């Protein structure tokens, strides 16, 4: 049996409520644009997407998740700024920016990438660009106005303390996926 896994950092409840309100405002302003808005309970910062893996590998992934936070102190993440991939004129993904000036987030992502590669996963070769995904555009040809409005908005900064890493399973189902926490590992605890 396979499990669809990713390693992430949860956002705080305060950030979740603030982002949910922002999503609600945008969706209200652009009701006819075909968009899949992220549900507030699913908001997170992905550090490593593993994809569908054999259940036999889950324990090795858990070891990687347990080992990495022990080397990482707690740190503060700021959510601010808006953007879109690939561009605001032709968006496919709407996102909020992530600011973490100590470099701990980037170091953690690189360490996870290396450790996961050592376990047999493909290394991520693109530079790590942390962001908080708000929406995936279903019809990009007609989403330019939404993308431009989002890009012109200001958001944040809103900060939260990051103190744990989470291994999630994405369970696909009718209508939408749901995320199940398989394990958490506190920072600075060996």
C-alpha positions in Angstrom: 0.0 0.0 0.0 1.2 3.5 -0.7 1.0 6.7 1.3 1.2 10.3 -0.1 3.5 12.2 2.3 5.1 15.6 2.8 7.1 17.3 5.5 5.9 20.7 6.7 5.6 23.4 9.3 2.2 24.3 10.6 1.2 27.9 10.9 -0.3 29.3 14.1 -4.0 29.6 14.7 -3.7 33.4 14.6 -2.1 33.3 11.2 -4.6 30.7 10.0 -7.5 33.0 11.0 -5.9 36.0 9.4 -5.2 34.2 6.1 -8.7 32.6 6.1 -10.2 36.1 6.3 -7.9 37.3 3.4 -9.0 34.3 1.3 -12.6 35.0 2.1 -12.3 38.6 0.9 -10.6 37.6 -2.3 -13.1 34.9 -3.1 -15.9 37.3 -2.5 -14.4 39.9 -4.8 -13.8 37.3 -7.6 -16.7 34.9 -7.4 -16.7 33.8 -11.1 -13.0 33.0 -11.4 -12.5 29.3 -11.3 -10.2 28.9 -8.2 -9.6 26.1 -5.7 -9.0 28.0 -2.5 -7.1 26.3 0.2 -9.2 25.4 3.3 -7.8 27.1 6.4 -7.2 23.8 8.2 -4.9 22.7 5.4 -2.6 25.8 5.4 1.0 24.9 6.0 4.6 25.5 4.8 5.9 22.6 2.8 9.5 21.8 3.3 9.7 18.5 1.4 7.1 16.8 -0.8 7.7 13.1 -0.9 4.8 11.9 -3.1 3.3 8.4 -3.0 5.7 6.1 -1.2 5.6 2.4 -0.2 4.3 2.0 3.4 7.6 0.1 4.1 9.5 3.4 3.8 7.3 5.4 6.3 9.5 4.4 9.3 12.7 5.7 7.5 10.9 9.0 6.8 9.8 9.2 10.4 13.5 8.8 11.5 14.5 11.7 9.1 11.7 13.9 10.6 12.7 13.0 14.1 16.4 13.6 13.6 16.3 17.0 11.8 14.5 19.2 14.4 16.9 18.1 17.1 19.5 20.3 15.3 17.2 23.2 15.0 16.3 25.8 17.6 12.8 27.4 17.6 12.5 30.4 15.3 10.1 33.0 14.2 8.5 33.1 10.8 6.9 36.2 9.2 4.1 35.9 6.7 4.0 39.0 4.5 3.8 40.0 0.8 1.8 38.6 -2.0 2.6 36.9 -5.3 1.7 34.3 -7.9 3.3 31.6 -9.9 4.3 31.9 -12.7 3.1 35.6 -12.8 0.3 37.7 -11.5 -0.8 38.4 -15.1 -1.2 34.6 -15.7 -1.5 33.0 -12.3 -1.6 29.3 -11.6 -0.9 29.6 -7.9 -1.6 32.5 -5.5 0.7 32.7 -2.5 1.8 34.7 0.5 5.5 35.4 1.2 7.5 33.8 4.0 10.3 35.7 5.8 12.7 34.0 8.2 15.8 36.0 8.6 17.9 33.5 10.7 18.2 31.1 7.8 16.9 28.2 10.0 14.0 27.4 7.7 16.3 27.2 4.6 18.9 25.1 6.5 16.2 22.8 7.7 14.7 22.4 4.2 18.2 21.6 2.8 18.9 19.1 5.5 15.6 17.3 4.9 16.3 17.3 1.2 19.7 15.7 1.8 18.5 13.2 4.4 15.5 12.2 2.2 17.8 11.7 -0.8 20.0 9.4 1.4 16.9 7.3 2.1 16.2 7.0 -1.6 14.0 10.0 -2.5 14.7 12.2 -5.5 16.6 15.4 -4.5 14.8 18.8 -5.1 17.1 20.7 -7.4 15.1 23.9 -7.5 16.1 26.6 -5.0 14.0 26.6 -1.8 11.4 29.4 -2.0 9.1 29.2 1.0 5.6 30.4 0.5 2.1 29.8 1.8 -0.2 28.6 -1.0 -3.6 30.2 -0.9 -5.2 29.0 -4.1 -4.7 27.0 -7.3 -6.2 28.6 -10.4 -8.4 26.2 -12.4 -8.8 28.5 -15.4 -5.6 30.6 -15.8 -6.7 32.4 -19.0 -9.4 34.3 -17.0 -7.6 34.8 -13.8 -5.3 37.8 -14.6 -7.6 40.3 -12.8 -7.6 38.2 -9.7 -3.8 37.7 -9.9 -3.1 41.4 -10.4 -5.5 42.4 -7.5 -3.8 39.9 -5.2 -0.3 41.1 -6.2 -1.3 44.7 -5.5 -2.6 43.9 -2.0 -0.5 44.2 1.1 -0.5 41.4 3.6 1.2 41.3 7.0 3.6 41.0 8.4 2.2 38.5 10.9 4.6 36.4 12.8 4.5 33.1 14.7 7.0 30.9 16.5 7.9 27.7 14.8 8.7 24.9 17.2 8.0 21.6 15.4 8.1 19.7 12.2 5.2 17.7 10.9 5.0 14.6 8.7 1.6 14.7 6.9 -0.2 12.1 4.8 -2.4 13.6 2.1 -5.5 11.4 1.8 -7.2 11.9 -1.6 -11.0 11.6 -1.6 -14.1 12.7 -3.4 -14.1 16.5 -3.8 -10.9 17.3 -1.8 -8.0 15.9 0.0 -7.5 15.9 3.7 -4.2 16.0 5.7 -3.5 13.6 8.5 -0.7 14.3 10.9 1.4 11.1 11.1 4.0 12.5 13.5 5.4 15.7 14.9 9.0 16.4 16.2 9.8 19.4 18.4 12.8 21.6 17.6 15.8 21.4 19.9 14.8 18.1 21.4 17.0 15.1 20.8 
